[in-house]
Amino acid sequence: MRAWVRWAVVAAAAASLVGCAAEKAYRDYAGLGPREPHHRRVALPPQAPIPTILVSIDGFRADYLDRGLTPNLKALADGGARAERMLPSFPSITFPNHYTIVTGKVPDHNGIVNNTFEDPALPDGKFRMASKAAVLDRRSWDEATPIWVTAERAGIRAGTEFWPGSEADIQGVRPSYYSAFDKTVTSDARVDKLLSWLDLPLDQRPQFLTLYFDVVDTAGHDHGPDSPEVGQALGVVDQAIGRLVAGLKARGLKANLVILADHGMAATPMNQRIYMDDWADPASFRIVTGAAVAGLVPSSPGVEAKLLARHEHATCYRKAAIPKRLQYGTNPRIPPIVCIADTGWLLTTHEREAKEKHPLMGEHGYDPADPLMGALFIANGPKIFPHVVLKPFPNTDVYGLLARLIDVTPEPYDGHVEDLYPALR
């Protein structure tokens, strides 16, 4: 019995009523509709292992693909499968969603609940993207099992050219090959590093690989999603994708490519700021995170009432009262109060804004159902049907797809690979 079949049986038996209700609420709100059965699965002839390459283009909103600036990506989409949009998990930000993609678990379940969060077990009691100690500490990541750990345990080598979490020895396991994140490494150099791993002898070569690009996200934050700078960044990444495809062809290698984004991007004009220090004395509560989603720790019940009051362009919840469809609020790392800004608005303080050197002109983190948060998804390769357009689906589904492509038994996860059956051979 194939690994994915065994998992389908186990998952069906283990699904809880609460989880099903939350998923139904999520799908209904986002307009996803019911999952469709798969009628086209065909058997592939026996062959040597085909590498699977997972590529993230951070901040690549789904509709960027139709701007006419990315011919290499468009060709892969037209010759394979693409989604109308892929829905990120909440909050729709970088580290949580990258970890969701490779674990199949929403941030509430995978432990990476934000780009910044508090946990007394971690160095300095806090996780921050810029903290090397926290990023390298397996305790940051051990609440879930990324696909490269599962692959390595199954005897399948993995190589990660940048991916959140891949530098840590999660559950005591690292990829066979990995690179410490370095923003100064060019997009072309990242591609070349991945290709160098595919030049290794077959018995040393990784079969699962990741590749990460950040230039589109950076341009979106600094200049806004409709800026010329985003267009330039799209061209840079598309050229790098072309380099990857050409490099595979030159080596006579076929690969299953899964190219996606962690989230989209919304414009944040300077007149769309929400000042939390107008809600209450800033000395009476602590801000763990801000921007699209704020995590707050009040010092007293009186302050809590002020923070939970009705606010213009933002809604604040006790963590236990966050809407079920967002599947967020049970993890101890989530602060007691979570505030969600309307799309395009930012939660900040007058003091924070005064210290900003470069104001955010674009941001993400908002409600995943908003089309502006919709992420790119393309799949292309021997195990993917061509000319398929998938309905919107949550990014928790991708983990099941990856497990199928590299033929490992997945860990329990929050998604449903059935959403992607129309694209799978």
Secondary structure, 3 states (H helix, E strand, C coil): CCHHHHHHHHHHHHCCHHHHHHHHHHHHHHCCCCCCCCCCCCCCCCCCCCCEEEEEECCCEHHHHHHCCCHHHHHHHHCCEEECCEECCCCECHHHHHHHHHHCCCHHHHCCCCCEEECCCCHHHEEECCCHHHHHCHHHCCCCCCHHHHHHHCCCCEEEECCCCCCCCECCECCCEECCCCCCCCHHHHHHHHHHHHCCCCCCCCCEEEEEECHHHHHHHHHCCCCHHHHHHHHHHHHHHHHHHHHHHHCCCCCEEEEECCCCCEECCCCCEEEHHHCCCHHHEEEEECECEEEEEECCHHHHHHHCCCECCEEEEEHHHCCHHHCCCCCCCCCCEEEEECCCCEEECHHHHHHCCCCCCEECECCCCCHHHCECEEEECCCECCCEEECCEEHHHHHHHHHHHHCCCCCCCCCCHHHHHHHEC
